[in-house]
Amino acid sequence: MKLIDRQYLSTPFYGARKIAAWLKSQGHRANRKRIRRLMRIMGLKAIYRRPRTSQPTPGHKIYPYLLGGMKITRPNQVWAADITCIPMARGFLYLVAIIDWYSRYVLSWRLSNTLDAGFCVEALGEALKKGKPEIFNTDQGSQFTGDAFTGLLQQHGVRISMDGKGSYNDNLFIERLWRSVKYEEVYLKAYQDGREARIGLGNYFRFYNTERPHQTHGYRTPAEVFTSTPVEATNGVMVESLTPDPLRIAESNLNIAPILS
């Protein structure tokens, strides 16, 4: 059980079958049924991305996908946004993040215990204070297709691009962000409530933007690539801007998140 627990911390997406295969590779023979029984005793379950967090608005305008064949070569050329579930001890919160596609820099994020559009619009408003993209890409979820979200983009002269229905690969870079957030932070911390989630994610996004190197950009951080200046030159302003004011989070009481199916 100690071996299972240690491996689970590294790979929380492993179920009983993969844990059994990993143990076998380490010289410990245990069949899948035994591993499943031990994981049940320990309260461990494979964690995976919850499907279909975005539902289209009935009758919403269909915006074309503008990124096909396009070379992304500079910051502020394309931004993207997406929503994912954040598990806690009881229930889930929803996390939206807006990312600069080229640099992988997280411009803003918000937590909510409902899937209304308000927290997404608020995140967009914060991101637009830092700059303006040429193109903004999302899926066809109702949070992104409503008038409040698209209208704000149009007011700033931003071209809107939307993935095809059910398209996962079109928004691949932000899906990679979710993988990093969950495997490197969320699954390891096991938040008890919304306050822990907000603090933990705030710390992680500061780390992600200003300390975590990306091989794609020669092991520079997203902040270095986004600003084209050393992180030290920001004097902490960039770091502070990534943590939303707790009084301005979309839902006022994140500690009472409902259990969502």
N, C-alpha and C positions, 0 to 999 in steps of 0.2 A: 504493500500500500504506500510506503514511502517512495518507492521508485515511480509508482503511478502518479503520485502527487507532484513529484519533482518534474516529470515529463509534461504533465498537464499544464503546469505553470509556463513552460516553454511553448507548448503547442496546444492551447485550449480548444482548438478545432478538431483534435483527435477524438474519435469515438472508441468504443471497446475493440473494434476490429483492428484499428491502426495502433492502439496501445499494445495489444497482444503481439502484433507484428514487430513493434519496436522492442518489446521485452525479449522476444525470440532473438532479435539481432544482437542483443546484449548478453545472450547466453542464459536467459531465464525463460523456461518453458511454462506457459500458462494458456489454457484455451480461452476462447472468446467468452464463453458463458461465465467462467470464473471472473474474468476481468470485468464483465458487465455487472456481476453481483457485487464485486468490491467497489466499483465506481458508484453503484447505487447506495451502498453503505456510506461512502464518503460524500455523497451528494454532488458528484461530478457528472456533468453532461457536456457532450460536444457542443460548442458554441459556433453558430454560423450566422450569416447575414439573413435577416428577416426579409422575406420577399415583399414586393409591391407596397412600398411606403408611399408611392406617388400614384394618384389616380387623376386622370384628366378631367377638366371641367367640361360638363356637357355643353356642346355647341361652341367651345372656345375656338378662337382663330388659330389656324395651323400655320406656324411660321416655318419656313424652309430650313433645312440643315445646310449651314454655310461652310462647314469645315472640310468637306470632302476634297481630298487632294491638296489642301492648303498646307504650306510649310509654316510652322510656328517658330519664329526666329527672334522674337524680342518680347520684353515685358509689356503688359498693357495692350497686347495685340488681341488676346482672347482671355476672358475670364469664364469660369464655370461655377455652377452651384449644384448642390445635391443635398439630400436628407438621408439620415440613417438612424437606426434605433440604438439607444444606449441602455443596456440592461442595468438594473440595480437590484438590491435585495428583494424589493417588491415592485413589480411593474417595470415600465420603461419610460425613458424620456426620449424626445426627438431632438436630434442635433442637425442644424444646417450649417454649412460652411461655404464660403466663397473663396475661390483659389485662382491665382494667376497661373494660367496654363503653362507658360514657358518656364517661369522660375520655380513653380510649385509653392509659391508664397501664399500663406493663408491670410487673406485680407480682413476677414471678419467671420464671426460665428455666433450662434445663439442656440439656447436650449429652450424647449417648451414641452409641456405635458399634453398638448393637443396638436393636431395637424392643420390648424387654421393657417392662413397666409400671413398673419401679423408678424410672427417672429422672422419670417423670411424677408419681408419688406423692410423690417428694421435692420437686419443684417446687411441688406443691399444698400440702405441709406448710409450706414457706417462705412461700407467699402467705398462708396462713391466719394466720400470725403478725402480718400487717399489718392484718387486718380480717376481715370475714365478709360474703359477698354474700347477698342474698335468694335468687337463682337462679344456678346454674352451668350453662352451656351448652357442650356438646361435640358432636362427631359420634359415630357408633356404633363407633369403633375399639376394639379389644380393650384398649388401654392405659387407656381411659376407662370401659369397661363392666365391668371386673373388680371383684371384691369389695374389693380393697385401695383402689382409687380411690373408688368409690361409697360404700364403708363410711366412709371418712374424711369425706366430705361429709355423710353422714347423722349421724355423731357430732357434727358442728358445727351440725346443724339446718338445713342448706342444701337447698333444693329443687333437684332434678336435672332438667335439660331436655336433650333430645337431638334433633339434626336427623334428618330422614328419610334413608334410605340414599342415598348419592351426592349429597346436597344440598351445594352449594357456596355458594349465595347466603345461606343461613341464618346462616352464620358469616362474613359478609362483612367485618366490621371487622378480624378477625384475619387474614383473607386480604390485606387492604390493608396490614397490618403486615408480612406476609411480602414483599409487593412492595417496600415501603420498605427493609426490611432487605437484601434481595438487590440491588436496583438501586443503593442508596446506600452499601452496605458490602461485601457478600460478593463480588459480581462484579467490583468494582473492586480488591479486595485480593488475590484469588487465593491463599487460604491454602495454605501448604505442608503443614501438619500440624495436629493437634488443639490444640497449645499456641497457635499463631498464631490459630486460630479462636476459642478461649476468650478470649484477650486482646482481639482485634478486636471480637468481639461484646459483650464487657463494656463497652468504650469506646463502642460505638455505642449500646447501650441507655441508658447514662448521658446521652449526647447527645440521644437520642430523647425521653427523659423530661423532661429539665431544660433543654434549649436549643432543640429543634426546635418552632417554633410551628405550631399547627393552625388553619387558617382557620375551621373549624366552630365553634371556641370563641373567636372574636375574636382570633386569633393569640396566645392564651396557650398555654403548654406543658402537656402532660399532667399533670405534677407539680403545677402551679399549680391546675389544675381539680380534680384528685383530692383535694388537701388544702385547697383554697379559701383558701390562704395563699400569699404570695410564696415563691418557691423559696429565696431567701436565708435565710428564717426557719428552714429545716430544718438549717442548720449542717452540711450535708454528710452527715447521718445517712442520709437517703433515698438519696443517691447511692451510698454504700458498700454499702447493703443489696442493690443490684441485681447485684453481682458475686458469684457463688457461690464458696465456698471450693474451690480446686482439688483438695483432698483429698477433697471430698464429692461430686464429679461422679460420675454414675452408673457410668461405666466408668473404671477406674483409669488406663489407658494410652490416651489418645486419639491418640497418635502412631502407633499401629499399627492404624488403622482399616482394616477389610477393604474390598476392592473389591466394591461391591454392584451388582447388576444391577437 
